[in-house]
Amino acid sequence: MATQSLYRRFRPRKFSELYGQDHVVRALRNAVINSREGQAYLFSGPRGTGKTTTARILAKVLNCQNPVDGEPCCVCDSCKAVEVGTSYDVLELDAASNNGVQEIRDIIEAAALTSPGRHRVFILDEVHMLTRAAEAALLKTLEEPPAQVVFVLATTDPQKVSETIRSRVQHLQFHLLPIDELEKYVRFVIAEAQLDVDEEAISLVLRQGGGSARDTLSALELVAAGGGEPEDALHIEEIVKAMVARDHGAALVAVAHAMQQGRDAHTYAEDIVRLMRDCFLSLMSPELVQLPSARVDEINVYARDLGVQRIVRIMETLGSTMVEMRHAPDARLLLEVAIVQLSSPVFDDSNENLLARIGQLEEAVKQLKENGVAAALPPPPLNPATGRAKIGGRATPSSNDASTPTPRVEAAPVADEPAVEVPTAPEVTPPVEKEPEPVVHDAGAKDPAQAWPQITDSLKGLAKALFKPAVVESFDGKKITVRMPANTPLQRAREREAEVVAAIKSVCGVTCTLQFVQADPTGGIERPVVDDKPETIDKIVEKDPFAPVDISETVAVTDAIDPLVEALQAKFPDGSFSSDDSSSLEQ
């Protein structure tokens, strides 16, 4: 005889034994205590959260002979019959396999019959699988059922249930169990079933269950039977560690191990995305992570190593890959390509990946600044003539520089031959070009070329209007060359020279003279030379035979040949011309 599963052996028998659904228990118990139970209920929520179990408890307490504070006694004949499934008062139907109109008609006929108990309870599981015709057939009875009939509809997808049905029922939503409630339930089952499971295995079971009581007990039963942690958890850990280490080879090995164990590529990608979601929440909102405290610490380590940008990138890439897997002939190949791109960003040149890598660099620079690590490069040397950074100031002399002495290698004399002294040519020292002596400014002086905007701002009136658009071309320490705009007379600039010198002295602390130059009004553009002589008629006709010609500008020519006559002579060389009184032309 097969051993009964844990989730069936420890199925709650009373409302008080339900974990994590206090809002549902409170509503149903108060309705039973006050004799205000509804004519139809809709229980919705994820799988394994107790929808069908709660419906059976409600059916027991509605027909219990000795209810206590809205709880069934579980010892009377009615409660025992409901538990073993032989009660005439409870009819349970799987709507996934009985979704036609005929099955609904059978329920309507059975609802009209009387039963031994106080209520006739109809439990329809997976009610969203009913056809439209079956839903339409159920509507009238659901709206006005017999007085002793109570309908309990259960579904994991309430959005697929028609609004006409939802408007006729009391909708109670079941939630996934919080991690603390689920841990209490698991430890209770372990103690009652006398299982040998360590703390690490309990943590893995809670993580595998994901808030579902039935899934958690199934994982617990597998761990207890196998004596170790679930293989699925091992593969997920391997691939996450590979992505943290940016080792695409190890990531592919983890995928291969998972596929060898019979994992589906789509569900495997879903598990990775679920883990990445926990990592994302641990960084953005830690209170939303429903995991054991030890597991939360592990998740935080993964999250900090990956960073927010990479975590979001992994979820987006795997999400798109799962969509493509639906129509791909080889889903594993798509998963492996996505894993390689995520494990080694050098293979991914998308804009999102580049932005993520830039974000990582920015985060690294921010951490360096916070830790007090600054760049060790010295400031660039300044040109003393202009006060600006010297171009190539940090460049080091190359090994071929003439100023670097080259060691001489003297050849050793051969042992069989006497050493011969070879006169060496005197060393010629290349002339060293002397750099021009820089002009030394005062210690606290500023460069007028760089401070020119401040100088012009300190001027007033006409002087400010004249010199604001001017540009400093050079400054040799004593004389400043100022280029004035082309539309500014130099004479007016010279009249205001004293004001500019005083402003330079005030701003820069330097006494100097000014030299004014005029800007080129043409901007350096060469203009074409225009010939003022008008073109003659022959030039005009030569350029354009159809150009209009003024007859008054023509000149009579006596020996000119008519073009028409010239053409006829060329065509008929033996012909001649003669004229008569009618001025006709004959050949």
C-alpha positions as CSV (number, residue, x, y, z in Angstrom):
1,M,0.0,0.0,0.0
2,A,1.4,3.4,-1.0
3,T,2.2,5.9,1.7
4,Q,-0.2,8.9,1.8
5,S,1.4,12.2,0.8
6,L,2.3,14.7,3.5
7,Y,-0.1,17.4,2.1
8,R,-3.0,14.9,2.4
9,R,-2.0,13.5,5.8
10,F,-1.8,17.0,7.3
11,R,-4.7,18.6,5.4
12,P,-6.4,21.1,7.9
13,R,-9.7,19.8,9.3
14,K,-10.8,23.0,11.0
15,F,-10.5,26.7,10.4
16,S,-8.1,27.1,13.3
17,E,-5.6,24.7,11.5
18,L,-5.4,26.9,8.4
19,Y,-2.1,28.9,8.2
20,G,-1.8,32.4,6.7
21,Q,-5.5,32.9,5.7
22,D,-6.8,34.7,8.7
23,H,-9.0,37.1,6.7
24,V,-10.8,34.2,5.1
25,V,-11.2,32.2,8.3
26,R,-12.6,35.3,10.1
27,A,-15.2,36.0,7.4
28,L,-16.4,32.4,7.2
29,R,-16.5,31.7,11.0
30,N,-18.5,34.9,11.6
31,A,-21.0,34.0,8.9
32,V,-21.5,30.5,10.4
33,I,-21.8,31.8,14.0
34,N,-24.4,34.4,13.0
35,S,-26.2,32.0,10.6
36,R,-25.6,34.4,7.7
37,E,-23.7,32.1,5.3
38,G,-23.9,33.1,1.7
39,Q,-25.6,31.3,-1.1
40,A,-22.4,31.3,-3.2
41,Y,-18.7,31.9,-2.7
42,L,-15.8,32.3,-5.0
43,F,-12.4,31.2,-3.6
44,S,-9.5,32.4,-5.7
45,G,-5.7,32.4,-5.2
46,P,-2.5,30.7,-6.2
47,R,-2.2,26.9,-6.1
48,G,-1.6,25.2,-2.8
49,T,-3.0,28.0,-0.6
50,G,-6.0,26.0,0.8
51,K,-9.0,26.9,-1.4
52,T,-10.5,23.3,-1.8
53,T,-9.6,22.5,1.9
54,T,-11.4,25.6,3.1
55,A,-14.5,24.7,1.0
56,R,-14.6,21.2,2.6
57,I,-14.3,22.7,6.1
58,L,-17.1,25.0,5.3
59,A,-19.2,22.1,4.1
60,K,-18.5,20.2,7.3
61,V,-19.4,23.1,9.6
62,L,-22.6,23.8,7.8
63,N,-23.8,20.3,8.4
64,C,-22.0,19.6,11.7
65,Q,-24.3,18.2,14.5
66,N,-22.2,19.9,17.2
67,P,-20.5,23.0,15.9
68,V,-18.4,25.0,18.4
69,D,-17.7,28.7,17.7
70,G,-18.1,28.3,14.0
71,E,-15.8,25.2,14.0
72,P,-16.8,21.6,13.0
73,C,-16.5,19.0,15.7
74,C,-14.9,16.4,13.3
75,V,-16.3,13.5,15.3
76,C,-20.0,13.4,14.2
77,D,-21.2,11.2,11.4
78,S,-21.7,14.1,9.1
79,C,-18.1,15.4,9.6
80,K,-16.6,12.0,9.1
81,A,-18.6,11.4,5.9
82,V,-17.4,14.7,4.4
83,E,-13.8,13.8,5.3
84,V,-13.9,10.4,3.5
85,G,-16.0,11.8,0.6
86,T,-19.2,9.7,1.1
87,S,-21.5,12.5,2.3
88,Y,-24.8,13.0,0.4
89,D,-24.7,16.6,1.5
90,V,-21.6,17.5,-0.4
91,L,-21.0,17.2,-4.1
92,E,-17.5,18.0,-5.4
93,L,-17.0,18.4,-9.1
94,D,-13.8,19.1,-11.1
95,A,-14.9,21.7,-13.7
96,A,-11.7,21.1,-15.7
97,S,-12.9,17.7,-16.8
98,N,-16.7,18.3,-16.4
99,N,-17.0,21.6,-18.1
100,G,-20.0,21.0,-20.4
101,V,-23.6,22.0,-20.3
102,Q,-24.8,18.4,-19.4
103,E,-22.8,18.3,-16.2
104,I,-24.2,21.7,-15.1
105,R,-27.7,20.4,-15.8
106,D,-27.0,17.4,-13.5
107,I,-26.0,19.9,-10.8
108,I,-29.1,21.9,-11.3
109,E,-31.3,18.7,-11.0
110,A,-29.4,17.6,-7.9
111,A,-29.8,21.0,-6.3
112,A,-33.6,20.6,-6.4
113,L,-33.4,17.4,-4.3
114,T,-33.4,17.3,-0.5
115,S,-30.5,15.9,1.5
116,P,-30.1,14.5,5.1
117,G,-28.2,17.6,6.3
118,R,-29.1,21.2,6.8
119,H,-27.3,22.3,3.6
120,R,-26.5,20.9,0.2
121,V,-23.0,22.1,-0.7
122,F,-21.7,22.1,-4.3
123,I,-17.9,22.5,-4.7
124,L,-16.8,23.3,-8.3
125,D,-13.0,23.3,-8.5
126,E,-11.2,25.2,-11.4
127,V,-14.5,26.9,-12.3
128,H,-12.7,29.1,-14.9
129,M,-12.5,26.0,-17.2
130,L,-16.3,26.0,-17.8
131,T,-17.4,26.7,-21.3
132,R,-19.5,29.8,-22.0
133,A,-22.6,27.7,-22.5
134,A,-22.0,25.9,-19.2
135,E,-21.6,29.3,-17.4
136,A,-24.8,30.5,-18.9
137,A,-26.6,27.4,-17.8
138,L,-25.3,27.9,-14.2
139,L,-26.3,31.6,-13.9
140,K,-30.0,31.3,-13.0
141,T,-29.5,28.6,-10.4
142,L,-26.5,30.5,-9.0
143,E,-28.6,33.6,-8.7
144,E,-31.6,32.0,-7.1
145,P,-30.6,28.6,-5.6
146,P,-32.9,26.6,-3.3
147,A,-32.7,27.7,0.4
148,Q,-30.6,24.8,1.5
149,V,-28.1,25.0,-1.3
150,V,-24.6,26.7,-1.1
151,F,-22.2,26.9,-4.0
152,V,-18.5,27.1,-3.5
153,L,-16.5,27.9,-6.7
154,A,-12.7,27.6,-6.6
155,T,-10.3,28.9,-9.2
156,T,-6.6,29.9,-9.7
157,D,-7.5,32.5,-12.4
158,P,-10.5,34.6,-11.4
159,Q,-10.1,36.9,-14.4
160,K,-11.3,34.2,-16.7
161,V,-14.6,33.8,-14.7
162,S,-17.3,35.9,-16.3
163,E,-18.4,39.0,-14.6
164,T,-22.0,37.8,-14.4
165,I,-20.9,34.9,-12.2
166,R,-18.6,37.1,-10.1
167,S,-21.4,39.5,-9.4
168,R,-23.5,36.8,-7.9
169,V,-21.0,35.4,-5.4
170,Q,-18.9,36.5,-2.4
171,H,-15.3,36.7,-3.6
172,L,-12.7,35.7,-1.0
173,Q,-9.0,35.9,-2.2
174,F,-6.4,33.5,-0.8
175,H,-2.8,34.7,-0.5
176,L,0.6,32.9,-0.5
177,L,1.7,32.1,3.0
178,P,4.2,34.5,4.7
179,I,7.6,32.9,5.3
180,D,7.1,32.9,9.1
181,E,3.7,31.2,8.9
182,L,5.0,28.7,6.4
183,E,8.0,27.9,8.6
184,K,5.7,27.2,11.6
185,Y,3.7,24.8,9.4
186,V,6.7,23.0,8.1
187,R,8.2,22.5,11.6
188,F,4.8,21.3,12.8
189,V,4.7,18.7,10.1
190,I,8.3,17.6,10.7
191,A,7.5,17.1,14.4
192,E,4.3,15.2,13.8
193,A,5.7,13.0,11.0
194,Q,9.0,12.5,12.9
195,L,11.2,13.5,9.9
196,D,14.9,13.9,10.1
197,V,15.6,17.2,8.4
198,D,18.3,19.7,9.3
199,E,18.0,23.5,9.4
200,E,19.6,24.0,6.0
201,A,17.2,21.6,4.4
202,I,14.3,23.4,6.0
203,S,15.6,26.7,4.5
204,L,15.8,25.1,1.0
205,V,12.3,23.6,1.4
206,L,10.8,27.0,2.3
207,R,12.6,28.6,-0.7
208,Q,11.4,25.8,-3.0
209,G,7.8,26.1,-1.8
210,G,7.5,29.8,-2.7
211,G,4.7,30.5,-0.3
212,S,2.5,27.5,-1.4
213,A,1.8,25.1,1.5
214,R,1.2,22.1,-0.9
215,D,4.4,22.8,-2.9
216,T,6.4,23.2,0.4
217,L,5.2,19.9,1.7
218,S,6.0,18.2,-1.6
219,A,9.5,19.6,-1.5
220,L,9.8,18.5,2.2
221,E,8.7,15.0,1.3
222,L,11.3,14.8,-1.5
223,V,14.1,16.1,0.8
224,A,13.1,13.6,3.5
225,A,13.0,10.7,1.0
226,G,16.2,11.7,-0.8
227,G,18.2,12.7,2.2
228,G,19.5,15.9,0.7
229,E,18.7,19.3,-0.8
230,P,16.6,19.6,-4.0
231,E,18.6,19.3,-7.2
232,D,16.8,22.4,-8.6
233,A,18.2,24.6,-5.9
234,L,21.7,23.4,-6.6
235,H,21.5,24.2,-10.3
236,I,20.1,27.7,-9.6
237,E,22.9,28.4,-7.2
238,E,25.5,27.3,-9.7
239,I,24.3,29.5,-12.5
240,V,24.0,32.6,-10.2
241,K,27.5,32.2,-8.9
242,A,28.7,31.8,-12.5
243,M,27.0,35.1,-13.5
244,V,28.5,36.8,-10.5
245,A,32.0,35.6,-11.5
246,R,31.3,36.4,-15.2
247,D,32.3,32.8,-16.1
248,H,30.2,31.8,-19.1
249,G,31.8,28.4,-19.2
250,A,30.6,27.6,-15.6
251,A,27.2,29.0,-16.5
252,L,26.9,26.6,-19.5
253,V,27.9,23.7,-17.3
254,A,25.1,24.6,-14.8
255,V,22.6,24.7,-17.7
256,A,23.8,21.3,-18.9
257,H,23.5,19.8,-15.5
258,A,19.9,21.1,-15.1
259,M,18.9,19.7,-18.6
260,Q,20.4,16.3,-17.7
261,Q,18.2,16.2,-14.6
262,G,15.2,16.6,-16.9
263,R,14.5,20.3,-16.2
264,D,12.6,22.3,-18.8
265,A,14.4,25.3,-20.3
266,H,11.4,27.6,-19.8
267,T,10.8,26.7,-16.2
268,Y,14.5,26.8,-15.5
269,A,14.6,30.4,-16.8
270,E,11.5,31.2,-14.7
271,D,13.4,30.0,-11.5
272,I,16.4,32.2,-12.4
273,V,14.1,35.2,-12.9
274,R,12.4,34.5,-9.6
275,L,15.7,34.5,-7.8
276,M,16.8,37.7,-9.6
277,R,13.5,39.3,-8.4
278,D,14.4,38.5,-4.8
279,C,17.9,40.0,-5.4
280,F,16.3,43.1,-6.8
281,L,13.8,43.5,-3.9
282,S,16.6,42.9,-1.4
283,L,18.3,46.1,-2.7
284,M,15.3,48.2,-3.4
285,S,12.8,47.1,-0.7
286,P,14.1,44.4,1.6
287,E,10.9,44.1,3.6
288,L,9.2,42.5,0.6
289,V,11.6,39.5,0.4
290,Q,9.6,36.6,1.8
291,L,12.5,34.2,2.6
292,P,14.2,32.9,5.7
293,S,16.7,35.2,7.3
294,A,19.7,33.0,6.4
295,R,18.6,33.0,2.8
296,V,18.1,36.7,2.8
297,D,21.7,37.2,3.7
298,E,22.8,35.0,0.8
299,I,20.5,37.0,-1.5
300,N,22.0,40.2,-0.3
301,V,25.5,39.0,-1.2
302,Y,24.4,38.1,-4.7
303,A,22.6,41.4,-5.2
304,R,25.6,43.5,-4.1
305,D,27.9,41.5,-6.4
306,L,25.6,41.9,-9.4
307,G,24.3,45.4,-8.9
308,V,20.9,46.8,-9.8
309,Q,21.8,47.3,-13.5
310,R,22.9,43.8,-14.1
311,I,19.9,42.3,-12.2
312,V,17.4,44.3,-14.2
313,R,19.3,43.3,-17.4
314,I,19.2,39.6,-16.5
315,M,15.4,39.8,-15.8
316,E,14.7,41.6,-19.1
317,T,16.9,39.3,-21.2
318,L,15.5,36.1,-19.7
319,G,12.0,37.5,-20.0
320,S,12.4,38.1,-23.7
321,T,14.0,34.7,-24.1
322,M,11.1,33.0,-22.5
323,V,8.7,34.6,-25.0
324,E,10.9,33.5,-27.9
325,M,11.0,29.9,-26.5
326,R,7.3,29.4,-27.2
327,H,7.9,29.1,-30.9
328,A,11.6,28.0,-31.0
329,P,12.5,24.5,-32.2
330,D,15.3,24.3,-29.6
331,A,14.5,26.2,-26.4
332,R,17.7,25.1,-24.8
333,L,19.8,26.9,-27.4
334,L,18.1,30.2,-26.8
335,L,18.6,29.8,-23.1
336,E,22.3,29.1,-23.5
337,V,22.8,32.1,-25.8
338,A,21.1,34.3,-23.3
339,I,23.1,32.9,-20.4
340,V,26.4,33.5,-22.2
341,Q,25.5,37.1,-23.0
342,L,24.6,37.7,-19.3
343,S,27.6,35.9,-17.9
344,S,30.1,37.5,-20.1
345,P,29.1,41.1,-21.2
346,V,31.8,41.3,-23.8
347,F,29.6,39.1,-26.0
348,D,26.7,41.6,-25.8
349,D,27.0,44.9,-27.6
350,S,23.4,46.1,-27.0
351,N,22.7,49.6,-25.8
352,E,21.3,48.3,-22.5
353,N,24.5,46.3,-21.8
354,L,26.7,49.3,-22.6
355,L,24.6,51.5,-20.3
356,A,24.9,48.9,-17.6
357,R,28.6,48.8,-17.9
358,I,28.8,52.6,-17.8
359,G,26.7,52.4,-14.6
360,Q,29.1,49.9,-13.1
361,L,32.0,52.2,-13.9
362,E,30.2,55.2,-12.3
363,E,29.5,53.1,-9.2
364,A,33.1,52.0,-9.0
365,V,34.3,55.6,-9.3
366,K,31.8,56.7,-6.6
367,Q,33.1,54.0,-4.2
368,L,36.7,55.1,-4.8
369,K,35.8,58.6,-4.0
370,E,34.0,57.6,-0.9
371,N,36.9,55.5,0.3
372,G,39.3,58.5,-0.2
373,V,41.2,57.0,-3.2
374,A,42.0,59.9,-5.5
375,A,44.0,60.1,-8.8
376,A,47.7,60.3,-8.2
377,L,48.5,62.3,-11.4
378,P,50.3,65.6,-10.7
379,P,48.7,68.7,-12.1
380,P,49.9,69.6,-15.6
381,P,52.8,72.1,-15.8
382,L,51.8,75.7,-16.8
383,N,53.4,77.8,-19.5
384,P,54.8,80.8,-17.7
385,A,54.3,83.0,-20.8
386,T,50.6,82.5,-21.0
387,G,49.7,80.9,-17.6
388,R,47.9,78.0,-19.4
389,A,48.6,74.3,-19.4
390,K,51.6,73.4,-21.4
391,I,50.9,71.0,-24.3
392,G,52.6,67.7,-23.8
393,G,53.8,68.8,-20.3
394,R,53.4,65.3,-18.9
395,A,55.2,63.6,-21.8
396,T,58.4,61.8,-20.7
397,P,61.5,62.0,-22.9
398,S,61.9,58.9,-25.1
399,S,64.8,56.6,-25.0
400,N,66.1,58.1,-28.3
401,D,66.3,61.6,-26.9
402,A,69.6,63.3,-27.5
403,S,69.8,64.5,-24.0
404,T,69.8,60.9,-22.6
405,P,73.4,59.5,-22.5
406,T,73.8,56.2,-24.3
407,P,76.3,53.8,-22.7
408,R,79.2,52.7,-24.8
409,V,80.1,49.1,-25.1
410,E,83.8,48.5,-25.5
411,A,84.8,45.3,-27.4
412,A,87.1,42.9,-25.4
413,P,90.4,42.1,-27.1
414,V,90.8,38.7,-28.7
415,A,93.1,36.4,-26.7
416,D,95.2,35.3,-29.7
417,E,95.9,38.8,-31.1
418,P,97.5,41.7,-29.3
419,A,95.2,44.4,-28.4
420,V,95.4,47.4,-30.7
421,E,94.5,50.7,-29.5
422,V,92.0,52.4,-31.8
423,P,91.9,56.2,-31.5
424,T,88.5,57.3,-30.6
425,A,87.0,60.3,-32.1
426,P,86.3,63.1,-29.7
427,E,82.7,63.1,-28.5
428,V,80.7,65.8,-30.1
429,T,78.1,67.2,-27.8
430,P,75.0,68.2,-29.8
431,P,74.2,71.9,-29.3
432,V,71.4,72.3,-26.9
433,E,68.8,74.9,-27.9
434,K,68.2,77.4,-25.2
435,E,64.6,77.9,-24.4
436,P,63.5,81.5,-24.4
437,E,63.7,83.0,-20.9
438,P,60.1,83.1,-19.6
439,V,58.8,86.4,-18.4
440,V,58.4,86.3,-14.7
441,H,55.2,87.8,-13.3
442,D,54.5,88.8,-9.8
443,A,53.6,86.0,-7.5
444,G,50.0,87.2,-7.1
445,A,49.5,88.5,-10.7
446,K,46.9,87.1,-13.1
447,D,47.3,86.6,-16.8
448,P,45.4,89.4,-18.6
449,A,44.7,87.1,-21.5
450,Q,42.7,84.7,-19.3
451,A,41.1,87.4,-17.1
452,W,40.0,89.5,-20.1
453,P,36.3,88.9,-19.5
454,Q,36.7,90.2,-15.9
455,I,38.6,93.2,-17.2
456,T,35.9,94.2,-19.6
457,D,33.2,93.6,-17.1
458,S,34.9,96.1,-14.7
459,L,34.8,98.8,-17.4
460,K,31.9,101.2,-17.6
461,G,30.0,103.1,-20.3
462,L,31.5,103.5,-23.7
463,A,34.7,101.8,-22.8
464,K,32.9,98.6,-21.9
465,A,30.9,98.7,-25.1
466,L,34.1,99.2,-27.2
467,F,36.3,96.5,-25.6
468,K,33.7,93.8,-24.8
469,P,33.8,92.2,-28.3
470,A,37.6,92.7,-28.5
471,V,40.0,89.7,-28.3
472,V,43.5,89.4,-26.7
473,E,45.9,88.0,-29.3
474,S,49.1,87.9,-27.2
475,F,50.7,89.0,-24.0
476,D,54.5,89.1,-23.6
477,G,54.5,90.4,-20.0
478,K,54.7,94.1,-20.9
479,K,52.6,94.6,-23.9
480,I,49.1,93.3,-24.7
481,T,48.0,93.1,-28.4
482,V,44.2,93.6,-28.6
483,R,42.3,92.9,-31.8
484,M,39.4,95.2,-32.3
485,P,36.3,94.4,-34.4
486,A,36.4,95.7,-38.0
487,N,33.6,98.2,-37.3
488,T,35.4,99.8,-34.4
489,P,37.6,102.8,-35.2
490,L,41.0,102.4,-33.7
491,Q,41.1,106.1,-32.8
492,R,38.2,105.8,-30.4
493,A,39.8,102.7,-28.8
494,R,43.1,104.6,-28.2
495,E,41.1,107.4,-26.5
496,R,39.9,104.9,-23.9
497,E,43.3,103.2,-23.5
498,A,43.9,104.7,-20.0
499,E,40.7,103.2,-18.7
500,V,41.7,99.7,-19.9
501,V,45.2,100.0,-18.4
502,A,43.7,101.0,-15.1
503,A,41.2,98.0,-15.2
504,I,44.1,95.6,-16.0
505,K,46.0,96.9,-13.1
506,S,43.0,96.6,-10.8
507,V,42.0,93.0,-11.8
508,C,45.4,91.4,-12.6
509,G,47.9,93.6,-10.7
510,V,49.9,94.1,-13.9
511,T,51.0,97.4,-15.4
512,C,51.4,97.1,-19.2
513,T,50.9,98.9,-22.5
514,L,48.3,98.3,-25.2
515,Q,48.6,97.7,-28.9
516,F,45.5,97.8,-31.1
517,V,45.1,95.9,-34.4
518,Q,42.1,95.9,-36.7
519,A,40.2,92.8,-37.6
520,D,40.0,91.9,-41.3
521,P,36.5,93.1,-42.4
522,T,36.4,90.5,-45.2
523,G,37.1,87.6,-42.8
524,G,40.0,86.5,-45.1
525,I,37.7,85.7,-48.0
526,E,39.0,86.5,-51.5
527,R,36.3,88.2,-53.6
528,P,36.2,87.5,-57.4
529,V,37.3,90.4,-59.7
530,V,34.4,91.7,-61.7
531,D,35.0,93.0,-65.2
532,D,32.9,96.2,-65.8
533,K,33.1,96.0,-69.6
534,P,29.9,94.8,-71.2
535,E,30.1,91.8,-73.4
536,T,29.7,92.2,-77.1
537,I,27.0,90.6,-79.2
538,D,29.2,88.0,-80.7
539,K,30.3,86.8,-77.1
540,I,26.6,86.8,-76.0
541,V,25.6,84.7,-79.1
542,E,28.6,82.4,-78.7
543,K,27.5,81.6,-75.1
544,D,23.8,81.3,-75.9
545,P,22.6,81.1,-79.5
546,F,19.0,81.8,-78.4
547,A,19.8,84.9,-76.3
548,P,17.9,88.0,-77.3
549,V,19.8,90.5,-79.4
550,D,19.3,94.3,-79.6
551,I,19.2,95.2,-83.4
552,S,20.4,98.7,-82.6
553,E,23.7,97.3,-81.4
554,T,24.3,95.3,-84.6
555,V,26.8,96.5,-87.3
556,A,26.1,96.1,-91.1
557,V,28.7,94.0,-92.9
558,T,28.9,94.2,-96.7
559,D,30.7,90.9,-97.4
560,A,28.6,88.8,-95.0
561,I,27.2,85.5,-96.3
562,D,23.7,84.4,-95.6
563,P,23.8,81.1,-93.6
564,L,20.8,79.8,-95.6
565,V,22.6,80.5,-98.9
566,E,25.8,78.9,-97.5
567,A,23.9,75.8,-96.6
568,L,22.3,75.5,-100.0
569,Q,25.6,75.9,-101.7
570,A,27.0,73.2,-99.6
571,K,24.1,70.9,-100.5
572,F,24.1,71.8,-104.3
573,P,27.6,72.7,-105.3
574,D,26.8,72.8,-109.0
575,G,23.8,75.1,-108.5
576,S,23.6,78.9,-109.0
577,F,21.3,81.7,-107.9
578,S,19.4,84.2,-110.0
579,S,16.7,86.8,-109.1
580,D,13.7,88.1,-111.1
581,D,11.2,90.8,-110.6
582,S,9.1,88.6,-108.2
583,S,12.3,88.2,-106.0
584,S,11.9,84.4,-106.3
585,L,14.8,82.1,-105.8
586,E,15.4,79.4,-108.5
587,Q,18.0,76.7,-109.0
